[in-house]
Amino acid sequence: MSVAQIESAIRSEITAKTLQVIGYPILNGVRTVEVSSTSSSVTGGTRVTVSTKEWVDRLTYLPLQCVINSGSGTVTGTFTNLLPTANNLKQVYPSVASGFKRMH
């Protein structure tokens, strides 16, 4: 999934109220949007509820941190995004092989 797709997906989920905005805290010096969601499903006759809390950059909507709680435990994830330097962008946009054309 591209950066633009991640940003678009998070914005769409907030608009559709799939993600609820909790607040606008500062996380490690970054202004964020704190969002949460809860979902339930039945697996093998047992109801499982999963709640998720995410902190996304207020400008880019890229994820910075998430906490996922379920009946079996809690998982915390922290994301680090690389700066868009020429060297980093080369890894995101590899060179196009001879005979082919970049379409975007």
C-alpha positions in Angstrom: 0.0 0.0 0.0 1.4 3.4 -1.0 1.7 6.4 1.4 -1.1 8.1 -0.5 -3.3 5.0 -0.2 -2.7 4.9 3.6 -3.5 8.5 4.0 -6.7 8.2 1.9 -7.8 5.1 3.8 -7.5 6.7 7.2 -9.2 9.9 6.1 -12.0 7.8 4.5 -12.5 5.8 7.7 -12.7 9.0 9.8 -15.3 10.5 7.4 -17.3 7.2 7.4 -17.2 7.2 11.2 -15.5 3.7 11.1 -12.7 5.4 13.1 -13.9 7.8 15.9 -11.7 10.8 16.6 -10.8 10.9 20.3 -8.6 14.0 20.4 -5.6 15.8 19.1 -2.6 15.1 21.4 1.0 15.7 20.8 3.0 12.4 20.6 6.8 12.6 20.8 6.6 16.2 19.6 4.3 15.5 16.7 0.8 16.9 16.5 -1.5 13.9 16.0 -5.1 12.8 15.6 -6.0 10.1 18.0 -8.6 7.6 16.6 -10.2 4.4 17.9 -12.4 1.6 16.6 -14.0 -1.5 18.0 -15.2 -4.6 16.1 -16.7 -7.9 17.1 -16.9 -11.3 15.4 -17.9 -14.8 16.3 -15.2 -17.5 15.8 -16.0 -21.1 16.7 -19.0 -20.0 18.8 -16.9 -17.5 20.8 -17.4 -13.7 20.4 -14.2 -11.9 20.0 -14.0 -8.1 20.4 -11.0 -6.1 19.2 -10.5 -2.5 20.1 -7.9 -0.4 18.3 -6.4 3.0 19.2 -4.2 4.8 16.6 -2.3 8.0 16.6 -1.7 9.5 13.1 0.3 12.5 12.0 -2.2 15.5 11.9 -0.7 16.7 8.5 0.1 13.5 6.6 -2.3 11.1 8.4 0.5 8.5 8.4 0.3 6.2 11.4 2.7 6.8 14.3 1.5 4.4 16.9 -1.2 1.9 17.5 -2.5 -0.2 20.4 -4.7 -3.3 19.6 -6.6 -5.1 22.5 -8.3 -8.4 22.1 -9.3 -11.2 24.4 -5.9 -12.8 23.9 -3.8 -9.7 24.8 -2.5 -6.3 23.7 -0.2 -5.4 20.9 1.5 -2.0 20.6 3.1 -0.9 17.4 5.3 2.2 16.7 5.9 3.4 13.1 8.9 5.4 11.9 8.7 7.2 8.5 11.8 8.0 6.6 12.3 11.6 5.3 11.7 12.0 1.6 15.4 12.4 0.7 16.6 11.5 -2.8 18.2 8.3 -1.5 15.1 7.2 0.3 12.8 8.0 -2.6 15.0 5.8 -4.9 14.0 2.8 -2.7 10.3 3.7 -3.0 10.4 4.4 -6.7 12.9 2.0 -8.2 14.3 2.5 -11.6 12.3 1.3 -14.6 13.8 -1.6 -16.5 14.8 -1.0 -20.1 11.9 -1.3 -22.5 9.3 -0.4 -19.9 7.7 2.9 -19.1 6.6 4.4 -15.7 2.9 4.9 -15.7 2.4 7.4 -12.8 
